[in-house]
Amino acid sequence: MIPFQYITSFLLVFIGVYALIYKRNLIKLILALDIIDSGVNLLLISEGYRIAGNLPGTAPIYTGYETLKGVPMVGPLPQALVLTAIVIGVSVTALAVSLAINAYRHYGSLDIRKMRRLRG
């Protein structure tokens, strides 16, 4: 059986790709990119989580021998990658919104079909 978080992450990526293909508003396209980013981040975090039997994984804190013996530790690398991806995603989203604001000031519309026709 496929775990729920995998289904959710693939559904988020599918919704984002669908919006990228069929929507024409710049703000909706930016939101679609953000939805795809969230789906990929959820998939990475889900891959890094480990379960051994009925015991959930412990936090990746390497302070010595305080962790329970026999319990797997959750992988810290996917968590670090996702934190970095979140920061980069927020920066890209802010840049894209500022470009959309500039495009609206210049063209008077957020519809990419109208912007393509004006060309100037």
DSSP file (Angstrom, degrees, kcal/mol; ACC not computed):
  #  RESIDUE AA STRUCTURE BP1 BP2  ACC     N-H-->O    O-->H-N    N-H-->O    O-->H-N    TCO  KAPPA ALPHA  PHI   PSI    X-CA   Y-CA   Z-CA
    1    1 A M              0   0    0      0, 0.0     0, 0.0     0, 0.0     0, 0.0   0.000 360.0 360.0 360.0 137.5    0.0    0.0    0.0
    2    2 A I        -     0   0    0      1,-0.1     5,-0.0     2,-0.0     0, 0.0  -0.652 360.0-115.3 -81.6 128.8    1.3    3.5   -0.9
    3    3 A P    >>  -     0   0    0      0, 0.0     4,-1.5     0, 0.0     3,-0.7  -0.252  22.2-115.9 -63.9 153.7    1.6    5.8    2.1
    4    4 A F  H 3> S+     0   0    0      1,-0.2     4,-2.4     2,-0.2     5,-0.2   0.831 110.4  59.4 -60.1 -37.3   -0.6    8.9    2.2
    5    5 A Q  H 3> S+     0   0    0      1,-0.2     4,-2.2     2,-0.2    -1,-0.2   0.826 103.8  51.5 -68.3 -29.6    2.3   11.4    2.0
    6    6 A Y  H <> S+     0   0    0     -3,-0.7     4,-2.4     2,-0.2     5,-0.2   0.915 110.7  47.8 -69.6 -42.2    3.5   10.0   -1.4
    7    7 A I  H  X S+     0   0    0     -4,-1.5     4,-2.2     1,-0.2    -2,-0.2   0.920 113.3  49.1 -61.5 -43.2    0.0   10.3   -2.8
    8    8 A T  H  X S+     0   0    0     -4,-2.4     4,-2.4     2,-0.2    -2,-0.2   0.904 110.8  49.1 -64.3 -42.5   -0.3   13.8   -1.5
    9    9 A S  H  X S+     0   0    0     -4,-2.2     4,-2.2     2,-0.2    -1,-0.2   0.916 113.2  46.1 -66.8 -41.8    3.1   14.9   -2.9
   10   10 A F  H  X S+     0   0    0     -4,-2.4     4,-2.4     1,-0.2    -1,-0.2   0.866 112.0  52.5 -67.6 -34.4    2.4   13.5   -6.3
   11   11 A L  H  X S+     0   0    0     -4,-2.2     4,-2.6    -5,-0.2    -2,-0.2   0.900 109.0  49.8 -65.9 -40.8   -1.1   15.1   -6.3
   12   12 A L  H  X S+     0   0    0     -4,-2.4     4,-2.3     2,-0.2    -2,-0.2   0.922 112.0  47.5 -63.0 -44.2    0.5   18.5   -5.4
   13   13 A V  H  X S+     0   0    0     -4,-2.2     4,-2.4     2,-0.2    -2,-0.2   0.913 112.6  49.8 -64.0 -41.6    3.0   18.2   -8.3
   14   14 A F  H  X S+     0   0    0     -4,-2.4     4,-2.5     2,-0.2    -2,-0.2   0.916 110.6  49.2 -63.5 -43.3    0.2   17.1  -10.7
   15   15 A I  H  X S+     0   0    0     -4,-2.6     4,-2.3     1,-0.2    -1,-0.2   0.908 112.3  49.2 -62.5 -41.4   -2.0   20.1   -9.6
   16   16 A G  H  X S+     0   0    0     -4,-2.3     4,-2.1     2,-0.2    -2,-0.2   0.903 112.0  46.8 -64.7 -42.2    0.9   22.5  -10.1
   17   17 A V  H  X S+     0   0    0     -4,-2.4     4,-1.9     2,-0.2    -2,-0.2   0.897 111.2  52.5 -67.5 -39.7    1.8   21.1  -13.5
   18   18 A Y  H  X S+     0   0    0     -4,-2.5     4,-2.4     1,-0.2     5,-0.3   0.926 110.6  47.6 -59.7 -45.2   -1.9   21.3  -14.6
   19   19 A A  H  X S+     0   0    0     -4,-2.3     4,-2.0     1,-0.2    -1,-0.2   0.874 109.5  53.7 -66.0 -36.2   -2.1   24.9  -13.5
   20   20 A L  H  < S+     0   0    0     -4,-2.1    -1,-0.2     1,-0.2    -2,-0.2   0.874 114.1  42.3 -64.1 -36.0    1.2   25.7  -15.3
   21   21 A I  H  < S+     0   0    0     -4,-1.9    -2,-0.2    -5,-0.1    -1,-0.2   0.903 125.7  28.2 -77.7 -41.3   -0.2   24.3  -18.5
   22   22 A Y  H  < S+     0   0    0     -4,-2.4     2,-0.3    -5,-0.2    -3,-0.2   0.607  99.3  84.5-105.0 -12.4   -3.7   25.7  -18.5
   23   23 A K     <  -     0   0    0     -4,-2.0     0, 0.0    -5,-0.3     0, 0.0  -0.659  46.0-172.5 -93.8 150.3   -3.7   28.9  -16.5
   24   24 A R        +     0   0    0     -2,-0.3    88,-2.5    88,-0.0     2,-0.4   0.425  53.5 100.6-119.6  -3.8   -2.8   32.3  -18.2
   25   25 A N  B  >  -A  111   0A   0     86,-0.2     4,-2.0     1,-0.1    86,-0.2  -0.699  67.5-139.0 -87.0 135.8   -2.6   34.6  -15.2
   26   26 A L  H  > S+     0   0    0     84,-1.9     4,-2.2    -2,-0.4     5,-0.2   0.885 102.7  51.8 -62.1 -39.9    0.9   35.4  -13.9
   27   27 A I  H  > S+     0   0    0      1,-0.2     4,-2.3     2,-0.2    -1,-0.2   0.903 109.7  49.8 -65.3 -39.8   -0.1   35.2  -10.2
   28   28 A K  H  > S+     0   0    0      1,-0.2     4,-2.0     2,-0.2    -1,-0.2   0.859 109.4  52.2 -66.3 -34.7   -1.7   31.8  -10.8
   29   29 A L  H  X S+     0   0    0     -4,-2.0     4,-2.0     2,-0.2    -2,-0.2   0.890 109.1  49.5 -67.0 -38.6    1.5   30.6  -12.6
   30   30 A I  H  X S+     0   0    0     -4,-2.2     4,-1.8     2,-0.2    -2,-0.2   0.910 111.3  49.1 -65.9 -41.6    3.6   31.7   -9.6
   31   31 A L  H  X S+     0   0    0     -4,-2.3     4,-2.2     1,-0.2    -2,-0.2   0.867 107.8  55.2 -64.6 -35.8    1.2   29.9   -7.2
   32   32 A A  H  X S+     0   0    0     -4,-2.0     4,-2.2     2,-0.2    -2,-0.2   0.906 107.2  49.4 -63.8 -41.4    1.5   26.8   -9.4
   33   33 A L  H  X S+     0   0    0     -4,-2.0     4,-2.1     1,-0.2    -1,-0.2   0.881 110.6  50.9 -63.5 -37.2    5.3   26.9   -9.1
   34   34 A D  H  X S+     0   0    0     -4,-1.8     4,-2.1     2,-0.2    -2,-0.2   0.868 108.5  51.4 -68.1 -36.7    4.9   27.2   -5.4
   35   35 A I  H  X S+     0   0    0     -4,-2.2     4,-2.1     2,-0.2    -2,-0.2   0.901 109.9  49.4 -66.7 -40.8    2.6   24.2   -5.2
   36   36 A I  H  X S+     0   0    0     -4,-2.2     4,-2.2     1,-0.2    -2,-0.2   0.911 109.8  52.3 -62.3 -42.0    5.1   22.1   -7.2
   37   37 A D  H  X S+     0   0    0     -4,-2.1     4,-2.3     1,-0.2    -2,-0.2   0.898 108.8  49.8 -60.9 -42.1    7.8   23.2   -4.8
   38   38 A S  H  X S+     0   0    0     -4,-2.1     4,-2.3     2,-0.2    -1,-0.2   0.889 109.6  51.6 -65.5 -39.4    5.7   22.1   -1.8
   39   39 A G  H  X S+     0   0    0     -4,-2.1     4,-1.9     2,-0.2    -2,-0.2   0.902 110.9  47.0 -64.2 -41.3    5.0   18.7   -3.4
   40   40 A V  H  X S+     0   0    0     -4,-2.2     4,-2.3     2,-0.2    -2,-0.2   0.901 111.5  51.4 -68.2 -39.9    8.7   18.1   -4.0
   41   41 A N  H  X S+     0   0    0     -4,-2.3     4,-2.3     1,-0.2    -2,-0.2   0.909 109.6  50.1 -63.0 -41.6    9.6   19.2   -0.5
   42   42 A L  H  X S+     0   0    0     -4,-2.3     4,-2.2     1,-0.2    -1,-0.2   0.889 110.0  51.0 -63.1 -39.1    7.0   16.8    1.0
   43   43 A L  H  X S+     0   0    0     -4,-1.9     4,-1.9     2,-0.2    -2,-0.2   0.909 110.4  48.7 -65.3 -42.0    8.4   13.9   -1.1
   44   44 A L  H  X S+     0   0    0     -4,-2.3     4,-1.4     2,-0.2    -2,-0.2   0.914 112.7  47.1 -65.3 -42.3   11.9   14.6    0.1
   45   45 A I  H  X S+     0   0    0     -4,-2.3     4,-0.7     1,-0.2    -1,-0.2   0.891 110.9  52.7 -66.2 -38.2   10.9   14.7    3.7
   46   46 A S  H >< S+     0   0    0     -4,-2.2     3,-0.6     1,-0.2    -1,-0.2   0.864 107.1  52.3 -65.5 -35.9    8.9   11.6    3.3
   47   47 A E  H 3< S+     0   0    0     -4,-1.9    -1,-0.2     1,-0.2    -2,-0.2   0.821 106.8  53.5 -69.6 -30.0   11.9    9.7    1.9
   48   48 A G  H 3< S+     0   0    0     -4,-1.4    27,-2.0    -5,-0.1     2,-0.3   0.613  88.0  96.1 -81.8 -11.0   14.1   10.7    4.8
   49   49 A Y    <<  -     0   0    0     -4,-0.7     2,-0.4    -3,-0.6    25,-0.1  -0.613  58.6-161.4 -84.2 138.8   11.7    9.4    7.4
   50   50 A R        -     0   0    0     -2,-0.3     7,-0.9     8,-0.1     2,-0.4  -0.948  11.3-172.1-123.8 139.7   12.4    5.9    8.8
   51   51 A I  E     -B   56   0B   0     -2,-0.4     2,-0.6     5,-0.2    22,-0.1  -0.999   4.5-166.1-128.5 130.2   10.2    3.4   10.6
   52   52 A A  E >   -B   55   0B   0      3,-1.9     3,-2.0    -2,-0.4     2,-0.4  -0.934  66.1 -50.4-116.4 107.3   11.5    0.2   12.1
   53   53 A G  T 3  S-     0   0    0     -2,-0.6    -2,-0.0     1,-0.3     0, 0.0  -0.550 119.2 -26.4  68.6-121.8    8.7   -2.1   13.1
   54   54 A N  T 3  S+     0   0    0     -2,-0.4    -1,-0.3     2,-0.1    -3,-0.0   0.374 115.9 101.5-103.3   0.9    6.3   -0.1   15.2
   55   55 A L  E <   -B   52   0B   0     -3,-2.0    -3,-1.9     1,-0.0     3,-0.1  -0.763  65.7-140.1 -92.5 123.5    8.9    2.4   16.4
   56   56 A P  E     -B   51   0B   0      0, 0.0    -5,-0.2     0, 0.0    -2,-0.1  -0.384  32.8 -92.5 -73.4 160.5    9.0    5.8   14.7
   57   57 A G        -     0   0    0     -7,-0.9    16,-0.2     1,-0.1     2,-0.2  -0.347  37.6-124.8 -71.7 153.3   12.4    7.4   14.0
   58   58 A T  B     -c   73   0C   0     14,-2.0    16,-2.5     1,-0.1    -8,-0.1  -0.515  37.0 -81.6 -93.8 167.0   14.0    9.7   16.5
   59   59 A A        -     0   0    0     -2,-0.2     2,-2.2    14,-0.2    -1,-0.1  -0.329  43.7-110.7 -66.4 147.7   15.2   13.2   15.8
   60   60 A P        +     0   0    0      0, 0.0     2,-0.6     0, 0.0    -1,-0.1  -0.403  65.4 141.3 -81.3  66.4   18.6   13.6   14.1
   61   61 A I        -     0   0    0     -2,-2.2     2,-1.3     3,-0.0     3,-0.2  -0.934  36.1-162.3-109.9 113.5   20.4   15.0   17.2
   62   62 A Y        +     0   0    0     -2,-0.6     3,-0.1     1,-0.2    -1,-0.0  -0.635  42.1 131.1 -97.1  77.4   23.9   13.7   17.5
   63   63 A T  S    S-     0   0    0     -2,-1.3     2,-0.4     1,-0.2    -1,-0.2   0.392  74.5 -83.0-108.5   2.3   24.7   14.5   21.1
   64   64 A G  S    S-     0   0    0     -3,-0.2     3,-0.4     1,-0.1    -1,-0.2  -0.997  81.5 -22.6 138.2-137.1   26.0   11.2   22.3
   65   65 A Y  S    S+     0   0    0     -2,-0.4     4,-0.1     1,-0.2    -1,-0.1   0.051  93.6 107.6-104.5  24.9   24.3    8.1   23.5
   66   66 A E        +     0   0    0      2,-0.1    -1,-0.2     3,-0.0     3,-0.1   0.698  54.8  97.0 -76.8 -17.6   21.0    9.6   24.6
   67   67 A T  S    S-     0   0    0     -3,-0.4     2,-0.1     1,-0.1     6,-0.0  -0.344  89.6 -93.2 -71.1 154.2   19.0    8.1   21.7
   68   68 A L    >   -     0   0    0      1,-0.1     3,-1.2     4,-0.1     2,-0.3  -0.407  42.5-111.7 -68.4 139.4   17.1    4.9   22.3
   69   69 A K  T 3  S+     0   0    0      1,-0.2    -1,-0.1    -2,-0.1    -4,-0.0  -0.557  99.1  15.8 -75.2 131.6   19.0    1.8   21.4
   70   70 A G  T 3  S+     0   0    0     -2,-0.3    -1,-0.2     1,-0.3    -2,-0.1   0.317  95.0 116.1  91.3  -7.6   17.6    0.0   18.4
   71   71 A V    <   -     0   0    0     -3,-1.2    -1,-0.3   -20,-0.0   -14,-0.1  -0.827  67.2-122.7 -95.4 128.6   15.5    2.9   17.2
   72   72 A P        -     0   0    0      0, 0.0   -14,-2.0     0, 0.0     2,-0.4  -0.355  20.3-125.3 -70.6 149.2   16.5    4.3   13.8
   73   73 A M  B     -c   58   0C   0    -16,-0.2   -14,-0.2   -24,-0.1     2,-0.1  -0.762  25.7-112.0 -93.6 139.1   17.4    7.9   13.5
   74   74 A V        -     0   0    0    -16,-2.5   -25,-0.2    -2,-0.4   -26,-0.1  -0.459  42.2 -99.6 -68.6 139.4   15.6   10.0   10.9
   75   75 A G     >  -     0   0    0    -27,-2.0     4,-0.7     1,-0.2    -1,-0.1  -0.424  29.2-161.6 -65.4 124.4   18.0   11.1    8.1
   76   76 A P  H  > S+     0   0    0      0, 0.0     4,-2.1     0, 0.0     5,-0.2   0.733  79.3  71.4 -79.5 -21.5   19.2   14.7    8.6
   77   77 A L  H  > S+     0   0    0      1,-0.2     4,-2.5     2,-0.2     5,-0.2   0.926  97.0  47.1 -64.8 -46.9   20.3   15.2    4.9
   78   78 A P  H  > S+     0   0    0      0, 0.0     4,-2.4     0, 0.0    -1,-0.2   0.879 111.9  52.9 -62.6 -33.7   16.8   15.4    3.4
   79   79 A Q  H  X S+     0   0    0     -4,-0.7     4,-2.2     2,-0.2    -2,-0.2   0.911 110.6  46.3 -66.1 -41.2   15.7   17.8    6.2
   80   80 A A  H  X S+     0   0    0     -4,-2.1     4,-2.1     2,-0.2    -1,-0.2   0.900 112.8  50.3 -66.9 -40.3   18.7   20.1    5.4
   81   81 A L  H  X S+     0   0    0     -4,-2.5     4,-2.4     1,-0.2    -2,-0.2   0.901 111.1  48.5 -64.3 -40.2   18.0   19.9    1.7
   82   82 A V  H  X S+     0   0    0     -4,-2.4     4,-2.5     2,-0.2    -2,-0.2   0.892 109.1  52.6 -69.4 -39.2   14.3   20.8    2.2
   83   83 A L  H  X S+     0   0    0     -4,-2.2     4,-1.9     2,-0.2    -1,-0.2   0.922 112.4  45.8 -60.9 -42.4   15.2   23.7    4.5
   84   84 A T  H  X S+     0   0    0     -4,-2.1     4,-2.3     1,-0.2    -2,-0.2   0.904 112.1  51.3 -65.2 -40.8   17.5   25.1    1.8
   85   85 A A  H  X S+     0   0    0     -4,-2.4     4,-2.7     1,-0.2    -2,-0.2   0.855 107.2  53.7 -65.6 -34.8   14.9   24.5   -0.8
   86   86 A I  H  X S+     0   0    0     -4,-2.5     4,-2.4     2,-0.2    -1,-0.2   0.927 109.8  47.1 -64.9 -44.2   12.3   26.4    1.2
   87   87 A V  H  X S+     0   0    0     -4,-1.9     4,-1.9     2,-0.2    -2,-0.2   0.922 114.9  45.9 -63.8 -43.6   14.6   29.4    1.5
   88   88 A I  H  X S+     0   0    0     -4,-2.3     4,-2.5     1,-0.2    -2,-0.2   0.899 111.8  52.8 -65.7 -39.6   15.4   29.3   -2.2
   89   89 A G  H  X S+     0   0    0     -4,-2.7     4,-2.4     1,-0.2    -2,-0.2   0.887 108.3  49.5 -63.0 -40.4   11.7   28.8   -3.1
   90   90 A V  H  X S+     0   0    0     -4,-2.4     4,-2.4     2,-0.2    -1,-0.2   0.903 111.9  49.3 -65.4 -40.0   10.7   31.9   -1.0
   91   91 A S  H  X S+     0   0    0     -4,-1.9     4,-2.3     2,-0.2    -2,-0.2   0.920 112.3  46.9 -65.2 -43.7   13.3   34.0   -2.8
   92   92 A V  H  X S+     0   0    0     -4,-2.5     4,-2.5     2,-0.2    -2,-0.2   0.898 112.2  51.0 -65.6 -39.7   12.2   32.8   -6.2
   93   93 A T  H  X S+     0   0    0     -4,-2.4     4,-2.4     2,-0.2    -2,-0.2   0.914 110.0  49.3 -63.7 -42.9    8.6   33.5   -5.4
   94   94 A A  H  X S+     0   0    0     -4,-2.4     4,-2.1     1,-0.2    -2,-0.2   0.908 112.7  47.7 -63.4 -41.3    9.4   37.0   -4.1
   95   95 A L  H  X S+     0   0    0     -4,-2.3     4,-2.2     2,-0.2    -2,-0.2   0.910 112.0  49.5 -65.1 -41.8   11.4   37.7   -7.3
   96   96 A A  H  X S+     0   0    0     -4,-2.5     4,-2.1     2,-0.2    -2,-0.2   0.883 110.6  50.0 -66.4 -38.0    8.6   36.3   -9.5
   97   97 A V  H  X S+     0   0    0     -4,-2.4     4,-2.3     2,-0.2    -1,-0.2   0.902 110.2  50.4 -66.8 -40.0    5.9   38.4   -7.7
   98   98 A S  H  X S+     0   0    0     -4,-2.1     4,-2.1     1,-0.2    -2,-0.2   0.892 111.2  48.7 -65.9 -37.2    8.0   41.6   -8.1
   99   99 A L  H  X S+     0   0    0     -4,-2.2     4,-2.4     2,-0.2    -2,-0.2   0.871 110.2  51.8 -67.0 -36.0    8.4   40.8  -11.8
  100  100 A A  H  X S+     0   0    0     -4,-2.1     4,-2.3     2,-0.2    -2,-0.2   0.888 108.8  50.3 -66.9 -38.4    4.6   40.3  -12.1
  101  101 A I  H  X S+     0   0    0     -4,-2.3     4,-2.1     2,-0.2    -2,-0.2   0.920 111.6  48.3 -64.1 -43.3    4.0   43.6  -10.4
  102  102 A N  H  X S+     0   0    0     -4,-2.1     4,-2.1     1,-0.2    -2,-0.2   0.903 111.0  50.6 -62.8 -41.4    6.4   45.3  -12.9
  103  103 A A  H  X>S+     0   0    0     -4,-2.4     4,-3.2     1,-0.2     5,-0.5   0.891 109.4  51.0 -64.3 -38.8    4.7   43.6  -15.8
  104  104 A Y  H  X5S+     0   0    0     -4,-2.3     4,-1.8     1,-0.2    -1,-0.2   0.899 110.5  48.9 -65.3 -39.4    1.3   44.7  -14.6
  105  105 A R  H  <5S+     0   0    0     -4,-2.1    -2,-0.2     2,-0.2    -1,-0.2   0.880 118.6  40.0 -65.2 -37.2    2.6   48.3  -14.3
  106  106 A H  H  <5S+     0   0    0     -4,-2.1    -2,-0.2    -5,-0.2    -3,-0.2   0.919 130.7  23.2 -79.9 -45.6    4.0   48.1  -17.8
  107  107 A Y  H  <5S-     0   0    0     -4,-3.2    -3,-0.2     2,-0.2    -2,-0.2   0.690  91.8-130.6 -98.1 -21.6    1.3   46.2  -19.7
  108  108 A G  S  <<S+     0   0    0     -4,-1.8     2,-0.3    -5,-0.5    -4,-0.2   0.609  79.6  70.6  80.8  11.6   -1.8   46.9  -17.5
  109  109 A S        -     0   0    0     -6,-0.4    -2,-0.2     2,-0.1    -1,-0.2  -0.987  64.7-147.5-154.3 155.9   -2.7   43.2  -17.4
  110  110 A L        +     0   0    0     -2,-0.3   -84,-1.9    -3,-0.1     2,-0.5   0.338  67.0 112.1-105.2   3.6   -1.5   40.0  -15.8
  111  111 A D  B  >  -A   25   0A   0    -86,-0.2     4,-1.7     1,-0.1     3,-0.2  -0.663  59.4-151.3 -79.8 124.3   -2.7   37.8  -18.7
  112  112 A I  H  > S+     0   0    0    -88,-2.5     4,-1.9    -2,-0.5    -1,-0.1   0.763  93.3  60.5 -72.3 -22.3    0.3   36.4  -20.6
  113  113 A R  H  > S+     0   0    0    -89,-0.2     4,-1.4     2,-0.2    -1,-0.2   0.901 106.7  46.1 -68.7 -39.0   -1.7   36.2  -23.9
  114  114 A K  H  > S+     0   0    0     -3,-0.2     4,-1.6     2,-0.2    -2,-0.2   0.877 111.8  51.6 -69.6 -37.1   -2.2   40.0  -23.8
  115  115 A M  H  X S+     0   0    0     -4,-1.7     4,-1.7     1,-0.2     5,-0.2   0.880 107.6  52.6 -65.6 -37.7    1.5   40.6  -22.9
  116  116 A R  H  < S+     0   0    0     -4,-1.9    -1,-0.2     1,-0.2    -2,-0.2   0.847 109.3  49.8 -67.4 -34.0    2.6   38.4  -25.8
  117  117 A R  H  < S+     0   0    0     -4,-1.4    -1,-0.2     1,-0.1    -2,-0.2   0.849 108.6  52.0 -72.4 -34.8    0.5   40.5  -28.2
  118  118 A L  H  < S+     0   0    0     -4,-1.6    -2,-0.2    -5,-0.1    -1,-0.1   0.928  73.3 177.9 -72.9 -45.6    1.8   43.9  -27.1
  119  119 A R     <        0   0    0     -4,-1.7    -3,-0.1     1,-0.1    -4,-0.1   0.897 360.0 360.0  44.9  59.8    5.5   43.2  -27.3
  120  120 A G              0   0    0     -5,-0.2    -1,-0.1     0, 0.0    -5,-0.0   0.384 360.0 360.0 179.2 360.0    6.8   46.5  -26.3
